[in-house]
Amino acid sequence: MADSSDAIIRKPDETIWQHFSRLVAGQPDETAVVDGERRWTYRDLAQQSASIARAFLSLGVRRGDHVAVLLKNCPEWIALHLAITQIG
């Protein structure tokens, strides 16, 4: 039987947005998302998510707010999720 300390969940050293930003900086023109014939680079994904984050902020969404998302699996969902993590 595993020691109970094995079950401890550790807090990551960086947020999802921080990790993604590091990926964008290191490989901006690499493919990040493929959806059928559509391909988004890390730069594309960062630009889309930043645009969505600005729109949310202009609507009054702030760090700690709850945001519900109802969207099919698509690149836009990923951009939306990243935008929300960018805001906090």
C-alpha positions in Angstrom: 0.0 0.0 0.0 1.3 3.5 -0.9 2.3 5.8 1.8 -0.4 8.5 2.4 2.2 11.2 1.6 2.2 9.9 -2.0 -1.4 11.2 -2.3 -0.4 14.8 -1.5 -1.2 17.2 -4.4 1.5 19.8 -4.8 0.8 23.3 -6.0 2.5 23.9 -9.4 5.4 26.4 -9.6 3.6 28.5 -12.2 0.1 29.2 -13.4 -1.3 27.8 -16.7 -0.9 31.3 -18.2 2.7 31.6 -17.1 3.5 28.2 -18.5 1.7 29.0 -21.8 3.5 32.3 -22.0 6.9 30.5 -21.7 5.9 28.2 -24.5 4.9 31.1 -26.7 8.2 32.9 -26.1 10.2 29.8 -26.9 8.3 28.6 -29.9 5.9 31.2 -31.2 5.6 29.8 -34.7 5.3 26.2 -33.8 1.9 24.5 -34.2 0.0 24.6 -30.9 -3.5 23.4 -32.1 -4.8 21.4 -35.0 -8.5 21.3 -35.8 -9.1 19.5 -39.1 -7.5 21.8 -41.7 -7.0 24.7 -39.2 -3.7 25.1 -37.5 -2.9 27.7 -34.9 0.6 28.5 -33.8 1.4 29.4 -30.2 1.5 33.1 -31.4 -2.0 32.8 -32.9 -3.3 31.2 -29.7 -1.7 33.9 -27.6 -3.1 36.7 -29.7 -6.6 35.2 -29.7 -6.6 34.6 -25.9 -5.2 38.1 -25.2 -8.0 39.6 -27.3 -10.6 37.6 -25.5 -9.1 38.5 -22.1 -9.3 42.2 -23.1 -13.0 41.8 -24.0 -13.8 40.1 -20.7 -12.0 42.8 -18.8 -13.9 45.5 -20.7 -17.1 43.7 -19.6 -16.1 43.9 -16.0 -14.8 40.4 -15.5 -12.0 40.5 -12.8 -9.6 38.1 -11.1 -11.6 35.6 -9.0 -14.8 35.9 -10.9 -16.6 32.8 -12.1 -17.0 32.4 -15.8 -19.2 29.7 -17.3 -18.2 28.3 -20.7 -20.4 26.3 -23.1 -18.6 25.7 -26.3 -17.7 22.6 -28.4 -14.2 21.3 -28.4 -12.4 23.7 -30.8 -9.4 26.0 -30.8 -11.6 28.9 -29.7 -12.3 26.9 -26.5 -8.6 26.7 -25.8 -8.2 30.4 -26.4 -11.1 31.2 -24.1 -9.7 29.0 -21.4 -6.3 30.7 -21.7 -7.9 34.1 -21.6 -9.7 33.2 -18.3 -6.5 31.9 -16.8 -4.7 35.1 -17.9 -7.3 37.2 -15.9 -7.0 34.9 -12.9 
